[in-house]
Structures are given as structure tokens and as C-alpha cells.
Amino acid sequence: MSDWKDRNQEHFDATASEYDQHNRADEMTTKGANAIAAEFKAVNPNHQEARAFEFGIGTGLVAVKLAPSVKSILGVDISEEMLKQVQKKIEDPANAAVASKIQTVQHLVTDEAPLPEALLKDNVVSAGGQGFDLVYTNMVMHHVENAPKVIQSIVQHFVKKESGWFFMVDIQYVKGISEIWHKLVRELFHAPKEGEGEGHHHHHHHHHHGHGHDHGHAHAHGHEHGKEHGDGHHGHHHHHHQHHHHHHEEGEGATKGKRHEVADIVPYSSGFKDDDLRQWFTEAGLVDIVVKTGFTMEFFVPSMNKEVSFQYVIAGGRRA
């Protein structure tokens, strides 16, 4: 794995147990799941029969919310600790109606091994499988090292030819957002305050903030994926790879993993530009592409003493 993948896996393993506790995690993942469900239902009247694949399932917040709209969801993540949180949700009586629809696998998605061998034949297009009707990722792509490459690989391996759709929800580029986002994560995520905060989180995983959420993960959400895309979750953000490694170690008795500064796990901290997404989706072999603001969220940034609005983009396309 690359350094980005290693750091994301460490971070999400270390923070998995608290991920869902951030005040805004449920709100953010609900908005993300609703945006994906609405777009998919608009293009697939038979969505209740659809097989879905989530790249970077994290703690399962999005999967549980999206499951009622599809037949099944296979979620992949690189973080074992995040997947333990998914299992808790599956076993929760409150989720009994959708528990049987969700399956997970811990795996680092690579071109050489998109999924474990036992799952290749039925699921991976490049291995002769049928692929999925819906493939999606929520707040994960900013954690991957090379987003266009990861998108291309996800489409190639998992999206059903001609009728399958790929959707991603992530931070939408706004000039200057990276610096604000880093402040928000530092002030709210790394130093959570009870009862307030907006915290973030994100999807996947992770930290987010302003974005989302995510970070969770792990990953969103995605495990970074460089050449090998990770899988799972985490990725993200622009390659500004600022490696200032100020990693916060977790205490010895805590879960495995190690906390990292946002700059060390989010290559795309400025979010994604609409034109870049359109280009990457086209290059990945997608058509009928849509890129738009899916939703916005307001976060109070303590050091700025003001509310800042963050926009989240939803981008989708059908495999030709």
C-alpha cells in the first residue's frame, strides 16, 4: 500500500468507534444517501431489484440508509475496525428490515485483485462477472491518491456494462475551502466538544468536516488508491500531498491504528471541480453524465467565529 493508504487505514482503524458519534455524521450521510438514491431512482425504475456496491463503506451509515431502495449492497473497506461498526448496525434490531441486504468485505481494491477471489466471478466485470447496477462512493474520493485512476478502475471492474451507474458524493470545489476545512477539522474533530460542535465526520469517514463526513470511512469511504486504489475508502483530495506528518498517536490501550492530521490523509482537501469530474467520468467510459451540487451544509468555525457553507457535489454516469 502507498503511504496515503497506510495512513488512511491507520486513521480509520483508530477512529472507527467514535465516527458515528460526531453530531453531523447522521445528517451528512442521510443527505448523501438521499442524493444518490434520488439520482439512481430517476434512471432506474427497477431500483428495488438493483445490486449495489459501495466503495468505502466505512461504518455503514450510508448503506443502511440506501438499502431500502435496492435489492442488496456489497460494501468494501480497507479498515477492519470500520467494518466492525457495520456489523454492529447489521445486528441492531432497529435495522432488521435491511440487515440481510448488506454484505461487507475487508479488501484493498487493486486492478490485480478487485475483490477476493471467491467474489470475483459473480461481481467483477473484468473477471467475467455481471457487475453491479449501482456503484457508489460517499465522501471517500477525497482520500484517494489518484482520483481519476480510481474512478476508472471502479467503473472498469464493478459497473455493469450498458446499464450500470456510478455515483460519487464528495466535497465540491470552492476557492479557499481547503484552509477553512482544515481549521474546522482541527477545531471540531480533533478536539470534539460535547453537545456542540459540528462535527463532522464524514462519511466515510473520517473527518470531515466540511465536507463532509466521511471520513470515515473510510473510508468513506476509500482507501486510497493509488495505483491500486484502495478501496476503500479513503482517499481523497487533491493531490496536494502535503505531508506534514503531525500524527496524533492513540493511546496504547485504544483500538489499533493511529490518528493522522487531515493533510496527511486527504489528498483532495480543496474538493472536486465540476469540470474535472466530467472529464474523469468521460475518460472512465461513462455517458449520460450529471455533475451538480447535491446539498449544502452550514458549519460554525470557532476560530473564524462564523458559519461557513460547504457544498457537496454529486456526480454520476452510466457505463457505455
N, C-alpha and C positions, 0 to 999 in steps of 0.2 A: 504494500500500500504506500501511497505517497505520504509526505508529511501532513498534507491537508487532511487526508483520510484518517490518518492516525490520530491527529488532534481532535477531529470531529467525533471519532469513535470514543476516545477518552472522555471528551466533554459530555457527550450524551449519556455515556455509562454513569458518569459521576452525578449528573443532574436529573436522571430519569425519574427518580422517586418524587421529585418536587415539581416536575414540569407542569403537571395539570393543576397545581395549586396557585399558579400565577393568576391574578384576578381576571385578566383579559383573555386567558387561554381558551376558555369555553366560547366566549363571544367571537373571538377571531376565527376559531376553527368552524364555528357554526356558519359564519359568513362565507368562509372558503368553501365548505361543503355545499352550501346552498347555491353558490355561484356555479360550481362545477355541475351540480345536479340540474340546475335550470338550463344550462347550455346543452348538456347531453340530452335531456328530455326533449329539447326543441328539435334535435336532429335524429333522434331515435325513438319512435313511438313505442317500440317494443323493449323499452329500457328495463322493464321488470324481468326480462329474460337475459339481460346482458351479464356477461362475465367481466369483472373489473380487476384491474391490477394497480396497486398503489406503490409507487416508488418512494421509499422513505416513509413507512407507515408510522414511525415514531411510537407514541403511546396509544395510538388508535383513536384519537379524538375525532378525526375526520372520517375514518372508516365506519365508526359506529353511527355517525350522523348520515352518511351516504348509503349505508347498507339497505335501508328500506326502499331505495329507488332502483336497486339492481338485484340480480339473482345471487351473485357471490362476489367476494373480494379476496384476492390473494395479495397480501402485503409483505414487502421485503424491506428489511432494515439491517444495517450492519451492527447495530447496538443490541447486545443481548439484554441489557438492563431495560431498554425501552420496550422490547418485546415482552418482557415480564409484565410490564404495565398493561400491554394489550391483553395479555392472558387474564389479568385481573378483571378487565372490563368484560371479557367474554364470559367469565364465571359469575359476574354480577347479575343477580336475578332481574335487576332493572333493565338489563339488555338482552333478556331471554329471547325476545322476538327476532333479534338479528344475530345472536351468538353463533348459530350454526352456519351463517353465511360467511363468516370471516375466518380465514386461514392465514398463518404467518410463516415466514421462513427467514432465518438469520443467514444472510449471504451478502457478499460483496459482488455486485453485478460487474462482470467484465465481458469483453467481446468473446473471450475464450470460453468462459463459463457463465452465461447469462443467469442461469439458475443451477441449483444442484442437479446432478444427472437424473435423479428419479423424477424430477419435474419437467425436464426438457421436452420430452416427446409430446405431451399434451398441451404445453403452454407457449413454447418458444418458436416463433415463426421461422427463424433461421435454422432451427433444428427439425423442421418438418411439422411443427405443431400448428394449431389453428390460430394461436394468438388470442388477444382479448378485444372485446367490443369497446371497452373503455379503459384507457390507461391514463392515470393522473398523478400529479405530484403537487403537494401543497406546502409552500414555504420551505422548500428543500433546495431548490435550484441555486439559491444564492450561496449555498455551502459547497457547491461542487467547483472543482478547479477549472474545468473547461466546459462551460455550459453548452455551446453549440455541439461539441463532440458527444456529450452525454445525451442531449436531446436526440441526436442522430441515432445513437445506439439504442436508446429506449424504443424509438419508432421501429427500427430495423428488427429488433428481437421480440417485441411484445405487442405491437399494434396489428390487429388483423388486417390483412390486405383488402383494399377497396371499401370496406365498411367500418373499420375500426377508427376510433377517435382518440386523440391525445390532448389533454388539457393540463395546463400548469397555472397555479396561482402563486404570485410572489410579489415582492416589492416593486412598485412602479417608479422608474427614474424621475427624480425631481432634482434640479440643481441644488447642491448644498445639503442634500438629505443625509449623506453619509456621516458628516460630522455630528449632526443632530442625533442621528440614530445611535451613534457610539455613546454619546452623552446619556441618552435615555437608557441604554442597556446598562451602562456603568452605574448610573444612579438608582435605577429601579430593579434591575435583575441581580446585579452582584450585591446589592445592599437592599434587599426587599424590606418593606415596612409593612407591618401588619395593618390590615384594613385599608391600605390605600395604595397606591401605587399603582400603577398601571402596569402592570406588569407584565407583561409580556410574556412572551413567550413564544411562542410560536410554535407553531407548528411544529413541526416539526421541529421544532424542535429546538428549540432552542433557545433562544433567546430572544428574542426578539423583541422586539420592540418595535417598533415601529414598525414594524413590519410585521409584524407580524407575528409571528409567532412562531413559530416554528421553530424553531429551533428546538426542536425538539427533538425531533427529530427527527431527529434525525435524522433526522434526520431525516424533519422533515424531513424528513423529512427526509436525503441524501447523502449519504455518504459520499462524499466526494468522489468524484470520479475523475480522475484524470484520465489517463488512458483507459483506465479501467473503470470507469465510472463507478462509482461506487456504489452504490447502491443504496443506498440507502439512504440516504439520506442525507445528507448533509452536504451541502455544499455550499455554495454559494458565493457569491458575489464577486464581483468583478474582479478581476484578477488583480486587484491591487495588491497583491500579495504583500502586505506589509508585515513582514514577520517580525513584529516586535515581540517576541515571546514573553509576555509577562504572565506566565501561567500561575493560576492560583491552585495550589495543591489542595487536595481534600484531606481531611484529617485521616489518620491511619485507620480509624475504625469505620470509616464510611464505606459506601459501596465502591466498587472498583472504578477506576477511571481517574481523570484529572480535569479540573476546570481550566478553561483557557480564556484569554481575552478575546473579545469579538473579532478583533483584527486578525487573529490567528486561525479562526475557523470560518470566516466569511469572506471569500474572495470577491464577491459582488456586493459590497456594502453600499453602493450607490443605487442598487436596484437595477432594473432592466428597462432599456429603451424600447418603445413600441416597434420602431423600425428594425432594430436588431432582432427582435423576436420574430418578426415577419420573415426576415432574411433567413434566420436559422431554421425556422419551420419549413420554409420552401426548400432549403438545401437538404432537409431531412426527408423530403419526399411527401410532404403534406400539402393538401389542397383545401379549398373552402376555408381558408384561414381567417380567424377572427382574433383581433387583439384590442382590448378595451379596458377601461377602468372597471373593475368588478365591484369594488366597495371602498369606502374610506373609513378611517378610524382616527379619533382625536386622542392625543396623549398629552398629559401635562408633564413638561420637562422642568424639574425643580430648579436647576441652575439657570434656566432662562426665564423662570417664573412666568411661563405662558403655555398655552395649549398649542400643540402643533398637529396639523392634519397630515396623516400618512395615507397615500393611495396604494391600493393593491391592484395589480394587473391580472386579468385572466386572459390567457391566450390558448387558442385551440385550433385543431385542424384535423382533417380526415386523411387517412393514408390512401394514396392513389392506387 
